[in-house]
Amino acid sequence: MSAHSNGPGLSGLILKIYIGIFFVYLFAPLLVMSLAAFNSYEYPSVTQWRGWTLHWFGELSEDDRILQGIVNSVIVAIGVVGLSLPLGLSGALILTRLQSRYTNLLYAVLVSPLLIPGIILGISTLIFWGRVSVSGGLFLTVLAQSSFIASYSMLLFMARLQRQDRVLEEAALDLGASSFFMFRRITLPFLAPTLATGAVIGFLQSIENYNTTIFAVGGDWTLVTEIGSRFRFGLSPVINVIGVLFVVLTVIAATLYTIQKEREKQRRAALG
Amino acid sequence: MNSLIRSYGKGLTGIFITLTAFWLLLLIILPQAFMLDQSLWSIDKDDQLGMKIDRAYSDLGLLEYDAQQATGDTKPAVQAKIEALKVEIATLESQETDPPREYGLQNYSRMSSLHFSIFVKSIFYALAVTVLAFVVCYPVAFTIAKLATPQRAALLMLGLIIPYAINELLRVYAWLMILDYQGVINSFLAWMGVVSFADKTWVPFLEYPGSVFVALIYAYVLFMIFPIYNTVDTLDKNQLEAAQDLGGSVFLTHWRVVIPHAKPGIAVGCIMTFMLSVGSYSVPQIMTRGKSGDWFSQLIYRQFFETQNWNVGAAYAFSLVLVCLIFILIMMKVFKVGIRDISK
C-alpha cells in the first residue's frame, strides 16, 4: 500500500470499509441463492427453512426440458464460436491493413453490435430473416448472437495483431512459401492464444445470453430462456441448483486458471 | 487492401472480404435496415372488409338468380352487372389476403401518452443507474488499480469475476429473494420487530424502482469497473504522489489528476452501463414480475409476442437505438474521446 492510500488514515479506513461492503453486496446474493438450493421447502426461500436436502439436485437430473436446454445451449454456443471467430478474424485483418478514410466508418459499424442493446439485435435478426422465411429457432439464435460476439473476438484479434511483427510473414514469403502456407504456419500460430481466449469468451457469452436469444429462439429454447420462462410459470429450487452448479464450476475454473498462471510465472522466473 | 493481398494472396484475401461482407451486411446492416423499414409502415385494415365481401356474395347470388329468370334483352345487362360485381369481389379479397401497406411515421407518432411516459421514464432510470454505478464502481476500480498489492488486486479481480460467471437471470433472481415481501430483508426486519408478516406491514421493496436499480447495478457492475480500471492502471503513480506532495486533497487529486486521465474508461463504462440498462429486458421483468410498472424494453417485448404488432414493436425498438446513439454521441463529445477509444 502506498503512502497515498493510508496517508490520511481516516480516508484509507473508510475506503477499506467501503470495499468490504461492496464485496458483501457482490456475494450476499450468491450465498442466499445457493442456500435455497438445499432447503426442503418447495418454493425457493431461505427464510422459510424446512431442513437440509439434496432432493432438488435429483429433481434437476430428471428435468427433461432443462437437460434439453443445456444441450441446445451448447449447440448454439459451438455454432456461435465457429461463426464468430472467422468473422472477427477477417474483420480484424482487414481493419489493421486497410488504409482508407472509410476504415474508421467500417470499424464503427463492426463494433456497433456491442453498443446496441441486445434486444435490438434479436428483434432486427428476427424481422430480417423472417422476410426470407427463416423463422425463430436455434439457427437464428446463432446468427443473432454471432453479430455481437464476432465484435468481441474482432477486438481481441486487433489487439493481438497490433503487436505482430510482420517481418516474419514477409521473410516466409520471400523464401518462397505460398501465402496460404504462410498464413497457416506463421499467422495462425501467432494468433493461437487469441483464438483460444476468443473461443472461451464467445462460448461463455453465448451460454449466458438472454436478451438477444429470447427474441430469436422462437419455439425452441436454451437453458437460459427455459430458466426465464420458469419465472412466470412456477419456480422451484431446481433453478437454485443450477445456480449452485454455475458457482462451483466457476470457482473450479478460476482456481485452475490461477494455479496455471502461477506455475507459468514460476517457470519463467526459473528460466530467469 | 493491397497490403492484405501481398501478404495473404488473392484467395485468402477474398475469403476475408467475403466473411466480413457477410457479417457486415447480413448480420448488421440489413437487419437494422429491415427493422427500420418495418417501423415505417402499417397495414390499414378495413374492419368492414369481411362484411363487404359477404354482402357482395349475397348480391351475386341474387343477380345470378335474376339472370336465370331474365329473358331476352334484359339478360346482357344482368350479365354485365354480375361481371362487375365479380371484379369488385376479387379486389376486396386481394385486399383481405394482401392488405396495402401505408408508409409514414404513424408507428412513432401514435405512441400513446402512457407508452411515451414509460419511454421517458426508462431513459431517466437508465441515466440514474449509470450515475449510481459510476459512484459505486469508481472507488473499487481505483483501489484495484492503484492501492492494492498485486496479489491483493488479483484476488479482488477474482472476487469481481465469480458472480459474473453465474447467469444474469440467476444473479438478478438472487436479489428477488432478498427484496421479496417475505424475503431476507423483510424477515430480518420482522425478527427485529420492525415489521410484521401477520399484519402485512412488510416493506414492499419490489414496488419501488430502486429495487430494479439495485439489481441492474449488480448485474452490470463489471462493465463499469473494467474500463475504468484499465485506464486508471496506466496512470503513473508519481503523478499521484506529486499531487499529494503539492498539498492536493484526496478529492482534488482525483478531480484534477485521476479522473481526467481515466476519461476514456469512464466514457466507455457509462456508455455500456446505460445501453445495457435501458435495453435490459430480463432485469425489470424479473424484479417487477411483470406487475409494477413496465420498462420500455418490456413494452417492446409485448408488441412482438403479446399484441403481435411488429410494426409498432419495430418503431419502439428503433427509438431505443436512437436513444443509445444520441447517448454515445453526447458522451464522446463531453469526454472528448473518439470511436477508437470506445470498445477497447
Interface residues (C-beta under 8 A of the other chain):
Chain A: M1 S2 A3 H4 S5 G7 P8 S11 L15 Y18 I19 F22 F23 Y25 L26 F27 A28 P29 L30 V32 M33 A36 P44 S45 V46 T47 Q48 P86 L87 L89 S90 G91 L93 I94 R97 L98 Q99 S100 N104 L106 Y107 A108 V109 L110 V111 S112 P113 L114 L115 I116 P117 G118 I119 I120 L121 I123 S124 T125 L126 I127 F128 W129 R131 L143 S146 S147 A150 S151 L155 R166 E169 E170 L173 S178 S179 F180 M182 F183 T187 L204 I207 E208 Y210 N211 I214 F215 V224 I227 G228 F231 R232 I239 I242 G243 F246 V247 L249 T250 V251 A253 A254 T258
Chain B: M1 S3 L4 R6 S7 Y8 G9 G11 L12 I15 F16 I17 L19 T20 F22 W23 L24 L26 L27 I28 I29 L30 P31 Q32 F34 M35 Q38 V136 P139 V140 T143 K146 L147 A148 T149 A154 L156 L158 G159 L160 I161 I162 P163 A165 I166 N167 E168 L169 L170 R171 Y173 A174 W175 M177 I178 Q182 G183 V184 S187 Y218 V221 K237 L240 E241 Q244 V250 T253 I271 M272 M275 L276 V278 G279 S280 Y281 S282 Q285 I286 R289 G290 S297 I300 Y301 F304 W310 G313 A314 A317 L320 V321 C324 I328 I339 R340 I342 S343 K344
